[in-house]
Amino acid sequence: MPDDPPHPLLPFIRAAKAGGASDESLGAILRDRGWDEAGIRRALRHFYEEAAGMPVPERRGDAGNRALEAFIHLAIFISLGVWTFGVGSILFALIARHFPDSQSGFYVASYRTQIAGALAQVIVASPIYFLLSRSDARDLAHNPDRARGSVRRWLTAITLVLAGSVVVGDLVAFVSHFLNGGLTARFLLDVLVVLLLAGGVFAYYLPALVRQREPADD
């Protein structure tokens, strides 16, 4: 028997099973009442553990799969950071060239060097990110439970914290320059680039973290 408290759906499932209801029909009814797949599976697990008088055996020897999953997700988020930073560097260089700062000047050699380095980041990191993300999406389509894996949740949460911090810092810098009367076209464009890149990452991964949330049993 499981050590955690009885699932609130257990009385309903017991009565429905006594009447001959199948797991499929129960699942359809519960989904119609707002229960998600994970909650339904957990309730059925409690029911069958109660009926069998023992917990469902855990699969052993899965450490290798978890290590591989951690490596893939870490590679996804690192490559995301590299290519977004590269895109930002390219845009910053273009802005600096077309809106030069009279105090610092603009040098063609440094512009070319910055563009070349940033392009290298995008060319190398973006295919890694998109290929791994596509492979991960296909894997999730066949194994939806992996969306709630602890490694994925933590890395997604860290990415959101970093992206959110950048957005907040960007807005603080904008307000500070505005209050000091130091707004320029170049600064506004730089702020917009940061807001679009960091905000885009935040907006993309926030729904993913919500979907990954482990539903409560009670």
Secondary structure as the mmCIF struct_conf table of DSSP 4:
data_model
#
loop_
_struct_conf.conf_type_id
_struct_conf.id
_struct_conf.beg_label_comp_id
_struct_conf.beg_label_asym_id
_struct_conf.beg_label_seq_id
_struct_conf.end_label_comp_id
_struct_conf.end_label_asym_id
_struct_conf.end_label_seq_id
BEND BEND1 ASP A 3 ASP A 4
HELX_LH_PP_P HELX_LH_PP_P1 PRO A 5 HIS A 7
TURN_TY1_P TURN_TY1_P1 PRO A 8 LEU A 9
HELX_RH_AL_P HELX_RH_AL_P1 LEU A 10 ALA A 18
TURN_TY1_P TURN_TY1_P2 GLY A 19 GLY A 20
HELX_RH_AL_P HELX_RH_AL_P2 ASP A 23 ASP A 32
TURN_TY1_P TURN_TY1_P3 ARG A 33 GLY A 34
HELX_RH_AL_P HELX_RH_AL_P3 GLU A 37 ALA A 52
TURN_TY1_P TURN_TY1_P4 GLY A 53 GLY A 53
BEND BEND2 MET A 54 MET A 54
HELX_LH_PP_P HELX_LH_PP_P2 PRO A 55 ARG A 60
HELX_RH_AL_P HELX_RH_AL_P4 ALA A 63 HIS A 98
BEND BEND3 PHE A 99 PHE A 99
TURN_TY1_P TURN_TY1_P5 SER A 102 SER A 104
HELX_RH_AL_P HELX_RH_AL_P5 VAL A 108 HIS A 142
HELX_RH_3T_P HELX_RH_3T_P1 PRO A 144 ARG A 148
HELX_RH_AL_P HELX_RH_AL_P6 SER A 150 ASN A 180
TURN_TY1_P TURN_TY1_P6 GLY A 181 GLY A 181
HELX_RH_AL_P HELX_RH_AL_P7 ALA A 185 GLN A 212
HELX_LH_PP_P HELX_LH_PP_P3 ARG A 213 ALA A 216
#
